[in-house]
Amino acid sequence: MSALSVSMHDGVAVVTFDLPGEPVNKFSKAVIADFVAVFDQLERDTSVVGAVLISGKPDTFIAGADIDGFLEFTSAADATRESAEGHKLMDRLEHGRVPWVAAINGACLGGGLETSLACAYRIVADSPRTVLALPEVQLGLIPGAGGTQRLPRTVGLQAALDMILTGKNVRAKKALQSGLADEMVHPNILRETAIRRARELGTGKLPRVRPRKSSLLDGNPLGRAVVFRQARAMTLKKSRGHYPALLAALEAVAAGYHGSVADGFATEARLFGEMAFTPVSRQLVFLFYATTSLKKDTGVSGDAPPPKKVEKIGVLGTGFMGAGIAAVSAMQGVAVRFKDTQHAAVAKGLAAVRDVLNERLKKKQVTRQQFADQLSLVSGTVDYTGFSNVPLLIEAVFEDLAVKHAVLKEAEAVLPPGAIFATNTSTIPIHKIAAASRDASRVVGMHFFSPVHKMPLLEVIVTPQTAPDVVATTVAFGRKLGKTVIVVNDAPGFYVNRILAPYINEAGKLLDEGARIEVIDTAMLDYGFPVGPVTLLDEVGLDVAGKSGAIMAAAFGGRLQPSATLGKVLAAGRLGRKGKKGFYLYDETGKKGGVDASVYDVTPAGSSRIDVSAADIQERLSLAMVNEAVRCVEDGILRAPRDGDIGAVFGIGFPPFRGGPLRVVDTIGAAELVKRLEALNARFPGRFEPARLLRDMAARGTTFYPTKGKPV
């Protein structure tokens, strides 16, 4: 079946893109063949004066290329040829006899935006679902169908580089303001307006070539040189050189200014091919497949019961985490009944919800009316009124088992039959909390990460008693909140905090030995983490880290024994950023400064410091985490290696270009990894003993993931 259908409207051809059997429109070889056939048909038919490209999907214009096609490339030359073919297609769209209008409603991404840029006119629907972006760098690629050449000519050099180098979404109104769109209309009149504009273009009433956005810097070589130099410096500072596609994108855009039009497109095709075969792109494409497959996972093995519809929730605890959960729920149109024991605490929680929602208003991500509507969904109470019809209650009270038992018993007395009690805990095993329930099958863990409205991961923790419908409903609700959800089995530390423990501990051990704070943090920033481990300790709070460390040590013994430094610094009254005193200096607003050198005096090594190489720091910390992730597979904490890699990347910022800790095993090789761990274990007995599963994989020569075809 063709992905394209054509209908005629008084000389205007309306071409509807509706890919059969798929939720979104995307380009494949078959779809490109359909476009070529339609171009041929319309170019021959002289009665056609204009054409409209519109989507038959409700929320998507075109989502980009079918990533499955990238797996067919056997060399960089293959990818370069594919890009060059895309250029030919877009050239026909731009320079053919028939002028085209792109009628954009919903997501217009990657190749979709490149297609619209080749059209003579772009109209966007005034809808929150309308977003335009070139997200190729998120796959370690650059735009390959002319995006690096046409976008700068359309919106100007600076705006184009901002979009290409970040992959950021541009909403309809901003697209209109920047020149990315020529017109914005209500979705109900998008089609008829597009037909009218196509006719006006075809009859000459509307000029086919119109002035485009540019700045003073765009218009002269010296100004452009400044823009490119600043963009390169900022890119290297943020990426630390780990993402070659960013520099390749800069090179492709620059080629369009420094040479001929043909040179620009040829450079884009060549660099697209080169980037498609970098190790970074392979890992980022793996993450794309992993997250895509995870979205289809119900969290239940075998036939899953349908999830229950959740349109209202209860949240117990109006502190930082509870307020974050309430806010993200309201953002998705879910009513929230917010409870605490004191009116002042409820008021403070509601104010915190307002602050989170107001942040979106300030950034113009929502209208004032949407902000008001979302805020009105959250109501507070000091008793359990309004909880009798709540299908899901999320508890976010103090991390104390007795307190959690008390609120569980109170809540069960008022919740409707079959309601789910979800506990947001990061340290207490779920089965211990569920022990106080009259029906342990309705108790589940929902481990949100802080801050809730920014962190993408949600760990759903299940016990052997958790009912399948509880799991399915909790997973579905987590996705409704926009979270990436992994399901893990109950155990101390669950998954994310468990693999974080040896990483943090090893940083502490380095401090015990006398390593410098800034050297440790810089080494792990260079490895690819978004923040250094010592900075992370300050951010999380040394008291929280101390409590979590004690729990992990009690569960796993000396292997996960926290450093002496953590205990001594905590005993000295340093809590980290929240106490404005930790390993780093903080001003009155909590803004981080440099290292607080006085902290060395309370560490085992005192003020004496030693030199440790970045390579040694990186190996010790990263392999401690990797080895623990393998143990989690071995112990059955994870349902699949995919979940372990997604959890590490989205939960604690494991470098995406490395794919995740279990992908690191496949990249390095189990045998080589065992060798490195044994060498470390000889230096630090007991901390780096290779996981049994890792030794087995080394002996058998196996990997966590397929070596050919789809990576997941």
C-alpha positions as CSV (number, residue, x, y, z in Angstrom):
1,M,0.0,0.0,0.0
2,S,1.2,3.5,-0.8
3,A,2.0,5.9,2.0
4,L,0.8,8.8,-0.1
5,S,-2.7,9.6,-1.5
6,V,-3.5,12.5,-3.8
7,S,-6.7,14.5,-4.1
8,M,-7.4,17.4,-6.4
9,H,-8.9,20.8,-5.4
10,D,-9.3,23.2,-8.3
11,G,-5.7,22.9,-9.5
12,V,-4.1,22.1,-6.1
13,A,-3.0,18.6,-5.3
14,V,-3.3,17.6,-1.6
15,V,-0.8,14.9,-0.9
16,T,-1.6,13.1,2.3
17,F,1.2,11.2,4.0
18,D,-0.2,8.3,6.1
19,L,2.1,5.4,6.5
20,P,0.1,2.2,6.8
21,G,0.4,0.2,10.0
22,E,2.6,2.8,11.8
23,P,1.7,5.3,14.5
24,V,3.9,8.0,12.8
25,N,5.1,9.0,9.4
26,K,8.7,8.2,8.6
27,F,10.9,8.0,5.6
28,S,12.1,4.6,4.2
29,K,13.2,3.5,0.8
30,A,9.6,2.5,-0.1
31,V,8.3,5.9,1.1
32,I,10.9,7.7,-1.0
33,A,9.8,5.7,-4.0
34,D,6.2,6.8,-3.4
35,F,7.3,10.5,-3.3
36,V,9.3,10.1,-6.5
37,A,6.2,8.6,-8.2
38,V,4.0,11.5,-6.9
39,F,6.5,14.1,-8.1
40,D,6.6,12.6,-11.5
41,Q,2.8,12.5,-11.7
42,L,2.3,16.1,-10.6
43,E,5.1,17.6,-12.7
44,R,3.6,16.0,-15.8
45,D,0.1,17.2,-15.1
46,T,0.0,20.8,-16.2
47,S,-3.4,21.3,-14.7
48,V,-1.7,21.2,-11.2
49,V,-0.6,24.7,-10.2
50,G,0.4,23.9,-6.6
51,A,0.6,21.1,-4.0
52,V,0.1,20.6,-0.3
53,L,1.9,18.1,1.8
54,I,-0.2,17.2,4.9
55,S,-0.2,14.3,7.4
56,G,-2.9,11.7,7.9
57,K,-1.7,11.1,11.5
58,P,-3.3,13.0,14.3
59,D,-0.3,14.3,16.2
60,T,2.7,13.9,13.7
61,F,3.6,15.5,10.5
62,I,6.7,13.5,9.7
63,A,8.9,12.0,12.5
64,G,12.0,11.7,10.3
65,A,13.8,8.7,8.9
66,D,13.1,5.1,9.7
67,I,16.1,4.2,11.8
68,D,15.9,0.6,10.8
69,G,17.3,1.7,7.4
70,F,20.5,2.8,9.1
71,L,21.2,-0.8,10.1
72,E,21.4,-1.7,6.5
73,F,24.5,0.5,5.9
74,T,27.7,-1.6,5.6
75,S,30.0,1.4,5.2
76,A,30.3,5.1,5.5
77,A,30.0,5.3,1.7
78,D,26.6,3.6,1.9
79,A,25.3,6.3,4.3
80,T,26.9,9.0,2.1
81,R,25.0,7.7,-0.9
82,E,21.8,7.6,1.0
83,S,22.2,11.2,2.0
84,A,23.0,12.2,-1.6
85,E,19.8,10.5,-2.7
86,G,17.9,12.5,-0.1
87,H,19.4,15.7,-1.5
88,K,18.1,14.8,-5.0
89,L,14.6,14.2,-3.6
90,M,14.6,17.6,-1.7
91,D,16.0,19.4,-4.7
92,R,13.0,18.2,-6.8
93,L,10.7,19.4,-4.1
94,E,12.4,22.8,-3.9
95,H,13.0,23.5,-7.6
96,G,10.3,21.6,-9.4
97,R,7.6,23.2,-11.5
98,V,4.9,22.8,-8.8
99,P,5.3,24.9,-5.6
100,W,4.7,22.9,-2.4
101,V,3.2,24.0,0.9
102,A,3.9,22.1,4.0
103,A,0.9,21.9,6.3
104,I,2.4,21.0,9.7
105,N,0.3,19.8,12.6
106,G,2.2,17.8,15.3
107,A,5.8,16.7,15.4
108,C,7.9,17.7,12.4
109,L,11.3,16.2,13.1
110,G,14.5,15.4,11.3
111,G,13.8,14.5,7.7
112,G,10.3,15.9,8.3
113,L,11.6,19.4,8.9
114,E,14.2,19.0,6.1
115,T,11.2,18.2,3.8
116,S,9.3,21.3,4.9
117,L,12.4,23.5,4.5
118,A,12.5,22.4,0.8
119,C,8.9,23.5,0.4
120,A,8.0,27.0,-0.9
121,Y,5.8,27.8,2.1
122,R,5.3,26.4,5.6
123,I,2.2,26.7,7.7
124,V,2.1,25.5,11.3
125,A,-0.9,24.6,13.4
126,D,-1.3,26.5,16.6
127,S,-1.2,23.5,18.8
128,P,0.9,22.4,21.8
129,R,1.7,19.2,19.9
130,T,3.3,21.1,17.0
131,V,7.1,21.0,17.4
132,L,9.8,21.4,14.8
133,A,13.4,20.1,15.4
134,L,16.5,18.6,13.9
135,P,17.4,16.0,16.6
136,E,20.0,14.1,14.6
137,V,22.8,14.9,17.0
138,Q,21.0,12.9,19.6
139,L,21.8,9.9,17.5
140,G,25.4,10.9,17.0
141,L,24.5,12.1,13.4
142,I,24.0,15.3,11.5
143,P,21.0,16.2,9.3
144,G,21.5,14.4,6.1
145,A,18.7,15.7,3.8
146,G,19.9,19.3,3.4
147,G,19.2,20.5,6.9
148,T,22.6,22.0,7.5
149,Q,22.2,24.0,4.3
150,R,18.6,25.1,4.1
151,L,18.0,25.9,7.8
152,P,20.7,28.7,8.0
153,R,19.3,30.3,4.9
154,T,15.8,30.2,6.4
155,V,16.3,31.3,10.0
156,G,19.8,32.8,10.0
157,L,23.1,31.3,11.1
158,Q,22.9,31.7,14.9
159,A,19.3,30.4,15.2
160,A,20.2,27.4,12.9
161,L,23.3,26.4,14.8
162,D,21.3,26.6,18.1
163,M,18.7,24.1,16.6
164,I,21.2,21.8,14.9
165,L,23.7,21.6,17.8
166,T,21.1,21.0,20.5
167,G,18.3,19.2,18.7
168,K,15.9,21.5,20.6
169,N,12.2,21.6,19.9
170,V,10.8,24.8,18.4
171,R,7.1,25.3,19.0
172,A,4.7,26.8,16.5
173,K,4.7,30.4,17.8
174,K,8.5,30.5,18.0
175,A,8.7,28.9,14.5
176,L,6.6,31.8,13.1
177,Q,8.7,34.4,14.9
178,S,12.0,33.0,13.7
179,G,11.0,32.6,10.1
180,L,11.0,28.8,10.3
181,A,7.2,29.0,9.5
182,D,5.6,31.5,7.2
183,E,2.2,31.3,8.8
184,M,0.4,30.0,11.9
185,V,-3.3,29.0,11.9
186,H,-5.8,27.1,14.0
187,P,-5.6,23.4,13.3
188,N,-9.2,23.4,12.0
189,I,-8.3,25.6,9.1
190,L,-4.8,24.3,8.4
191,R,-5.9,22.3,5.3
192,E,-8.0,25.0,3.6
193,T,-5.4,27.7,4.3
194,A,-2.6,25.5,2.8
195,I,-4.7,24.9,-0.3
196,R,-5.3,28.6,-0.7
197,R,-1.6,29.4,-0.3
198,A,-0.6,26.7,-2.8
199,R,-2.9,28.2,-5.4
200,E,-1.6,31.7,-4.7
201,L,2.0,30.4,-5.2
202,G,1.1,28.6,-8.4
203,T,-0.6,31.6,-9.9
204,G,2.0,34.1,-8.9
205,K,-0.1,36.0,-6.3
206,L,2.3,34.9,-3.6
207,P,6.1,35.0,-4.5
208,R,7.8,31.7,-4.4
209,V,11.0,33.2,-3.2
210,R,10.7,35.6,-0.2
211,P,13.2,37.4,2.1
212,R,14.5,35.2,4.9
213,K,15.7,35.9,8.4
214,S,19.3,37.0,8.8
215,S,21.4,39.1,11.2
216,L,24.3,41.5,10.7
217,L,26.7,38.7,11.6
218,D,25.3,36.5,8.9
219,G,26.0,39.0,6.1
220,N,29.7,39.3,6.3
221,P,32.6,36.8,6.5
222,L,34.1,38.4,9.7
223,G,30.8,38.1,11.5
224,R,30.2,34.5,10.5
225,A,33.7,33.7,11.6
226,V,32.9,35.0,15.1
227,V,29.7,33.0,15.2
228,F,31.4,29.8,14.2
229,R,34.3,30.4,16.6
230,Q,32.0,31.0,19.6
231,A,29.8,28.0,18.6
232,R,32.8,25.7,18.4
233,A,34.2,26.9,21.8
234,M,30.8,26.4,23.5
235,T,30.4,23.0,21.9
236,L,33.7,21.7,23.1
237,K,33.2,23.1,26.6
238,K,29.8,21.3,26.9
239,S,30.6,18.1,25.1
240,R,34.2,17.8,26.3
241,G,34.9,16.4,22.8
242,H,32.9,13.3,23.2
243,Y,30.3,13.9,20.5
244,P,32.0,14.2,17.0
245,A,28.7,14.9,15.3
246,L,28.6,18.4,16.9
247,L,31.8,19.5,15.2
248,A,30.8,17.7,12.0
249,A,27.6,19.7,11.9
250,L,29.5,22.9,12.3
251,E,31.8,21.9,9.5
252,A,28.8,21.1,7.2
253,V,27.1,24.4,7.9
254,A,30.3,26.3,7.4
255,A,30.8,24.6,4.0
256,G,27.6,26.1,2.8
257,Y,28.9,29.6,3.4
258,H,32.5,29.1,2.4
259,G,32.0,27.3,-0.9
260,S,29.4,26.7,-3.6
261,V,25.9,25.3,-2.9
262,A,27.0,22.0,-4.3
263,D,30.0,22.0,-2.0
264,G,27.7,22.5,1.0
265,F,25.5,19.6,0.2
266,A,28.4,17.3,-0.7
267,T,30.1,18.1,2.6
268,E,26.9,17.3,4.5
269,A,26.5,13.9,2.7
270,R,30.1,13.0,3.4
271,L,30.0,13.9,7.1
272,F,26.6,12.2,7.5
273,G,28.2,9.0,6.2
274,E,31.2,9.4,8.5
275,M,29.1,10.0,11.6
276,A,26.9,7.0,10.9
277,F,29.8,4.7,11.5
278,T,31.2,6.3,14.7
279,P,31.1,4.3,18.0
280,V,29.2,7.2,19.5
281,S,26.4,6.9,17.0
282,R,26.2,3.2,17.5
283,Q,25.7,3.6,21.2
284,L,23.2,6.4,20.8
285,V,21.2,4.4,18.2
286,F,21.2,1.6,20.7
287,L,19.6,3.9,23.3
288,F,17.0,4.9,20.7
289,Y,16.0,1.3,20.2
290,A,16.2,0.6,23.9
291,T,13.9,3.4,24.9
292,T,11.5,2.6,22.0
293,S,11.2,-1.0,23.0
294,L,10.8,0.0,26.7
295,K,7.8,2.2,25.7
296,K,6.0,-1.0,24.6
297,D,6.9,-3.0,27.7
298,T,4.0,-3.4,30.1
299,G,6.3,-4.4,32.9
300,V,4.7,-7.8,33.1
301,S,6.0,-11.0,31.6
302,G,3.5,-12.8,29.3
303,D,0.0,-11.6,28.8
304,A,-0.4,-8.4,30.8
305,P,-3.8,-7.3,32.3
306,P,-5.0,-4.0,30.9
307,P,-3.8,-1.1,33.1
308,K,-6.5,0.7,35.0
309,K,-7.3,4.3,34.0
310,V,-5.8,6.8,36.5
311,E,-7.2,10.3,36.4
312,K,-6.9,11.2,40.1
313,I,-4.2,10.3,42.6
314,G,-3.5,10.9,46.2
315,V,0.0,12.1,47.4
316,L,1.0,11.7,51.0
317,G,3.8,14.1,52.0
318,T,4.1,17.6,50.7
319,G,7.8,17.9,50.9
320,F,10.2,18.3,47.9
321,M,9.5,14.9,46.4
322,G,5.8,14.9,47.1
323,A,5.4,18.4,45.5
324,G,7.4,17.3,42.5
325,I,5.1,14.2,42.0
326,A,2.0,16.4,42.4
327,A,3.3,18.9,39.9
328,V,4.2,16.5,37.1
329,S,0.8,14.8,37.6
330,A,-1.0,18.1,37.2
331,M,1.0,18.8,34.1
332,Q,-0.6,15.7,32.5
333,G,-4.2,16.7,33.6
334,V,-4.3,14.3,36.6
335,A,-6.2,15.6,39.7
336,V,-4.1,15.4,42.9
337,R,-5.3,15.2,46.5
338,F,-2.3,16.4,48.5
339,K,-2.0,15.5,52.2
340,D,0.3,16.3,55.1
341,T,-0.2,16.4,58.9
342,Q,0.0,20.2,59.3
343,H,-1.7,23.1,57.4
344,A,1.6,24.9,57.1
345,A,3.2,21.9,55.4
346,V,0.3,21.6,53.0
347,A,0.5,25.3,52.2
348,K,4.3,25.0,51.6
349,G,3.7,22.0,49.4
350,L,1.1,23.8,47.3
351,A,3.5,26.8,46.9
352,A,6.2,24.4,45.7
353,V,3.8,22.9,43.1
354,R,3.0,26.4,42.0
355,D,6.7,27.2,41.6
356,V,7.3,24.2,39.4
357,L,4.3,25.0,37.2
358,N,5.2,28.7,37.0
359,E,8.6,27.8,35.7
360,R,6.9,26.3,32.6
361,L,4.8,29.5,32.3
362,K,7.9,31.7,32.4
363,K,9.5,29.6,29.7
364,K,6.3,29.9,27.6
365,Q,5.9,26.2,27.5
366,V,2.3,26.7,28.6
367,T,-0.2,29.5,28.4
368,R,-1.5,31.4,31.4
369,Q,-4.8,29.5,31.1
370,Q,-3.1,26.1,31.0
371,F,-1.0,27.1,34.0
372,A,-4.2,28.1,35.9
373,D,-6.0,24.9,34.9
374,Q,-3.1,22.7,36.0
375,L,-2.7,24.5,39.3
376,S,-6.4,24.0,40.0
377,L,-6.0,20.2,39.8
378,V,-4.0,20.1,43.0
379,S,-5.9,20.4,46.3
380,G,-4.5,20.0,49.9
381,T,-5.8,18.5,53.1
382,V,-4.6,17.4,56.6
383,D,-7.0,14.5,56.7
384,Y,-8.1,11.8,54.3
385,T,-11.2,13.5,52.8
386,G,-11.2,13.1,49.1
387,F,-9.2,9.8,49.1
388,S,-12.2,7.4,48.9
389,N,-12.2,7.5,45.1
390,V,-8.4,7.5,44.5
391,P,-7.2,4.5,42.5
392,L,-3.5,5.2,43.1
393,L,-1.9,6.7,46.2
394,I,1.8,7.7,46.1
395,E,3.4,8.0,49.5
396,A,6.4,10.3,49.8
397,V,6.8,10.7,53.6
398,F,9.9,10.6,55.7
399,E,12.3,7.7,55.1
400,D,11.4,5.8,58.3
401,L,9.8,2.4,58.2
402,A,7.6,3.0,61.2
403,V,6.2,6.2,59.7
404,K,5.6,4.5,56.4
405,H,3.8,1.6,58.1
406,A,1.6,4.1,60.0
407,V,0.5,6.0,56.8
408,L,0.0,2.7,54.9
409,K,-2.5,1.5,57.6
410,E,-4.3,4.9,57.7
411,A,-4.6,5.0,53.9
412,E,-5.9,1.5,53.5
413,A,-8.7,2.3,55.9
414,V,-10.1,5.0,53.5
415,L,-8.9,3.9,50.0
416,P,-11.4,2.2,47.7
417,P,-11.1,-1.6,47.2
418,G,-8.3,-2.5,44.8
419,A,-6.5,0.8,45.1
420,I,-2.7,0.8,44.6
421,F,-0.4,2.0,47.4
422,A,2.9,3.1,45.8
423,T,5.8,4.1,48.0
424,N,8.4,6.6,46.8
425,T,11.4,5.3,48.7
426,S,15.0,5.2,47.8
427,T,16.4,3.1,50.7
428,I,13.7,0.9,52.3
429,P,12.9,-2.5,50.7
430,I,9.4,-2.6,49.4
431,H,8.6,-5.9,51.0
432,K,9.3,-4.5,54.4
433,I,6.8,-1.7,53.8
434,A,4.3,-4.1,52.3
435,A,4.5,-6.2,55.5
436,A,2.2,-3.8,57.2
437,S,-0.5,-4.0,54.5
438,R,-3.6,-6.1,54.7
439,D,-3.0,-6.9,51.0
440,A,0.6,-6.9,50.0
441,S,-0.3,-7.5,46.3
442,R,-1.5,-3.9,46.1
443,V,1.8,-2.4,47.3
444,V,4.5,-1.3,44.8
445,G,7.5,1.0,44.7
446,M,7.7,4.1,42.6
447,H,11.2,5.5,43.0
448,F,11.2,9.0,41.4
449,F,14.5,10.9,41.0
450,S,15.1,14.4,42.2
451,P,14.1,16.9,41.0
452,V,11.0,15.0,39.8
453,H,10.0,17.5,37.1
454,K,13.4,17.3,35.5
455,M,14.7,13.8,36.0
456,P,13.3,11.4,33.3
457,L,13.6,8.0,35.0
458,L,11.1,6.2,37.2
459,E,12.0,2.9,38.9
460,V,9.0,0.7,39.5
461,I,9.9,-1.8,42.2
462,V,8.0,-5.1,42.5
463,T,8.0,-7.9,45.1
464,P,7.0,-11.5,44.5
465,Q,3.5,-10.6,45.9
466,T,2.9,-7.5,43.7
467,A,-0.1,-8.2,41.5
468,P,0.4,-8.1,37.7
469,D,-2.4,-5.5,37.2
470,V,-0.7,-3.3,39.8
471,V,2.5,-3.4,37.9
472,A,0.8,-2.7,34.5
473,T,-1.2,0.2,35.9
474,T,1.8,1.7,37.7
475,V,4.0,1.5,34.6
476,A,1.3,3.0,32.4
477,F,0.8,5.8,34.8
478,G,4.5,6.5,35.0
479,R,4.6,6.8,31.2
480,K,1.6,9.1,31.3
481,L,3.7,11.4,33.5
482,G,6.3,11.4,30.7
483,K,8.8,9.2,32.6
484,T,11.0,6.5,31.2
485,V,10.0,3.5,33.3
486,I,12.0,0.5,34.2
487,V,10.7,-2.4,36.4
488,V,13.1,-3.9,38.9
489,N,12.8,-6.6,41.5
490,D,12.9,-5.6,45.2
491,A,16.3,-5.6,46.9
492,P,18.4,-3.2,48.9
493,G,19.2,-0.1,46.8
494,F,16.9,-1.5,44.0
495,Y,19.0,-1.0,40.9
496,V,20.1,2.6,40.3
497,N,21.2,3.4,43.9
498,R,22.9,0.0,44.1
499,I,25.2,0.7,41.1
500,L,25.7,4.2,42.3
501,A,27.0,3.1,45.7
502,P,30.3,1.5,44.7
503,Y,30.9,4.5,42.3
504,I,30.4,7.0,45.1
505,N,32.3,4.8,47.6
506,E,35.3,4.6,45.3
507,A,35.4,8.4,45.0
508,G,35.4,8.5,48.8
509,K,38.2,6.0,49.0
510,L,40.3,8.2,46.8
511,L,39.6,11.1,49.2
512,D,40.7,8.7,52.0
513,E,44.0,8.2,50.1
514,G,44.5,11.9,49.7
515,A,43.3,12.6,46.1
516,R,42.1,16.2,45.4
517,I,38.4,16.8,45.2
518,E,38.6,18.8,41.9
519,V,40.8,16.2,40.3
520,I,38.3,13.4,41.0
521,D,35.3,15.5,39.8
522,T,37.1,16.7,36.6
523,A,38.2,13.1,35.7
524,M,34.6,11.9,35.8
525,L,33.4,14.9,33.9
526,D,35.9,14.1,31.2
527,Y,34.7,10.5,31.3
528,G,31.3,11.8,30.4
529,F,29.2,12.2,33.6
530,P,27.2,15.4,33.9
531,V,28.5,16.1,37.4
532,G,31.5,14.8,39.3
533,P,30.9,12.3,42.2
534,V,32.0,14.6,45.0
535,T,29.7,17.4,43.6
536,L,26.9,14.8,43.5
537,L,27.5,14.0,47.2
538,D,27.0,17.6,48.0
539,E,23.9,17.9,45.9
540,V,22.2,14.8,47.3
541,G,23.1,15.7,50.8
542,L,25.8,14.0,52.9
543,D,23.2,12.9,55.5
544,V,21.2,11.1,52.8
545,A,24.3,9.6,51.3
546,G,25.4,8.4,54.8
547,K,22.1,6.7,55.5
548,S,22.0,5.0,52.1
549,G,25.7,3.9,52.4
550,A,25.0,2.3,55.8
551,I,22.1,0.4,54.3
552,M,24.2,-0.9,51.4
553,A,27.0,-1.9,53.6
554,A,24.7,-3.8,55.9
555,A,23.2,-5.6,52.9
556,F,26.4,-6.4,50.9
557,G,29.2,-6.2,53.5
558,G,32.7,-4.8,53.1
559,R,32.5,-4.7,49.3
560,L,30.1,-1.7,49.6
561,Q,31.5,-0.2,52.8
562,P,31.4,3.6,52.6
563,S,34.6,5.6,52.8
564,A,36.0,6.9,56.1
565,T,35.9,10.4,54.6
566,L,32.1,10.5,54.3
567,G,31.6,9.6,57.9
568,K,34.1,12.1,59.2
569,V,32.8,15.0,57.0
570,L,29.2,14.2,58.0
571,A,30.3,14.0,61.7
572,A,31.8,17.5,61.3
573,G,28.3,18.9,60.6
574,R,28.7,19.3,56.8
575,L,25.5,18.4,54.9
576,G,26.4,19.6,51.5
577,R,24.6,22.2,49.4
578,K,21.5,22.3,51.5
579,G,23.5,23.2,54.6
580,K,25.8,25.5,52.5
581,K,28.8,23.6,53.8
582,G,30.2,20.4,52.3
583,F,33.1,19.5,50.0
584,Y,32.5,22.8,48.1
585,L,31.9,26.4,49.2
586,Y,28.4,27.8,48.8
587,D,27.1,31.4,49.0
588,E,23.9,32.4,50.8
589,T,21.7,31.5,47.7
590,G,23.3,28.0,47.6
591,K,25.3,28.7,44.5
592,K,28.4,26.5,44.3
593,G,31.9,28.0,44.5
594,G,35.3,26.3,44.6
595,V,36.6,23.5,46.8
596,D,36.4,24.2,50.5
597,A,40.0,23.4,51.4
598,S,39.2,23.2,55.1
599,V,37.3,20.0,54.5
600,Y,40.6,18.2,54.0
601,D,41.5,18.7,57.6
602,V,38.7,16.2,58.7
603,T,39.6,13.5,56.1
604,P,41.9,10.6,57.0
605,A,44.7,12.0,54.8
606,G,44.5,15.4,56.4
607,S,45.7,18.4,54.4
608,S,48.4,16.3,52.6
609,R,47.3,15.5,49.0
610,I,48.6,13.1,46.5
611,D,48.6,13.0,42.7
612,V,46.3,10.5,41.1
613,S,46.0,10.2,37.3
614,A,42.6,10.8,35.6
615,A,42.9,7.4,33.9
616,D,43.2,5.6,37.3
617,I,40.2,7.5,38.7
618,Q,38.1,6.8,35.7
619,E,38.9,3.1,35.7
620,R,38.3,2.6,39.4
621,L,35.0,4.5,39.5
622,S,33.5,3.3,36.2
623,L,34.4,-0.3,36.6
624,A,33.1,-0.4,40.1
625,M,29.7,0.6,38.7
626,V,29.9,-1.7,35.6
627,N,30.7,-4.7,37.8
628,E,27.8,-3.9,40.1
629,A,25.5,-3.6,37.2
630,V,26.5,-7.1,36.1
631,R,25.8,-8.4,39.6
632,C,22.3,-6.9,39.3
633,V,21.7,-9.0,36.2
634,E,23.2,-12.0,37.9
635,D,21.0,-11.5,41.0
636,G,17.8,-11.1,38.9
637,I,17.2,-7.5,40.0
638,L,16.9,-6.5,36.3
639,R,14.4,-8.0,33.9
640,A,16.7,-7.3,30.9
641,P,20.1,-5.8,30.3
642,R,18.3,-3.0,28.4
643,D,16.7,-1.8,31.6
644,G,20.0,-1.6,33.3
645,D,21.5,0.6,30.7
646,I,18.5,2.8,30.4
647,G,18.3,3.1,34.2
648,A,22.0,4.2,34.4
649,V,21.8,6.7,31.6
650,F,18.5,8.3,32.5
651,G,18.8,7.9,36.3
652,I,22.3,8.9,37.2
653,G,23.7,10.4,33.9
654,F,25.9,7.5,32.8
655,P,27.5,8.8,29.6
656,P,25.0,8.2,26.8
657,F,27.8,7.9,24.2
658,R,29.0,4.8,26.1
659,G,25.5,3.2,25.9
660,G,25.3,2.2,29.6
661,P,27.3,0.0,31.9
662,L,26.3,-3.3,30.3
663,R,27.0,-1.9,26.9
664,V,30.5,-1.1,28.2
665,V,30.9,-4.8,29.0
666,D,30.2,-5.7,25.3
667,T,32.4,-2.8,24.1
668,I,35.4,-3.7,26.1
669,G,34.7,-7.4,26.1
670,A,34.0,-9.6,29.1
671,A,37.5,-11.2,29.1
672,E,39.3,-7.9,29.0
673,L,37.0,-6.5,31.7
674,V,37.7,-9.5,34.0
675,K,41.5,-8.9,33.5
676,R,41.2,-5.2,34.5
677,L,39.0,-6.0,37.5
678,E,41.4,-8.6,38.7
679,A,44.2,-6.2,38.5
680,L,42.2,-3.6,40.5
681,N,41.2,-6.3,43.0
682,A,44.8,-7.2,43.6
683,R,45.4,-3.5,44.6
684,F,42.2,-3.1,46.6
685,P,41.2,-6.6,47.8
686,G,37.5,-7.3,48.0
687,R,36.2,-4.2,46.1
688,F,36.7,-5.3,42.5
689,E,36.1,-9.1,42.6
690,P,34.7,-9.8,39.1
691,A,31.0,-10.8,39.1
692,R,30.4,-14.5,38.6
693,L,28.3,-13.8,35.5
694,L,31.1,-11.7,34.0
695,R,33.6,-14.6,34.4
696,D,31.1,-17.0,32.8
697,M,30.6,-14.6,29.8
698,A,34.4,-14.3,29.5
699,A,34.7,-18.1,29.4
700,R,32.0,-18.5,26.9
701,G,32.8,-15.4,24.8
702,T,29.2,-14.2,25.1
703,T,27.7,-10.6,25.1
704,F,24.6,-9.0,26.6
705,Y,23.3,-7.8,23.2
706,P,23.2,-9.2,19.7
707,T,26.2,-8.4,17.6
708,K,24.2,-8.0,14.4
709,G,20.8,-6.6,13.5
710,K,18.7,-4.6,15.9
711,P,20.7,-4.0,19.1
712,V,17.7,-4.7,21.4
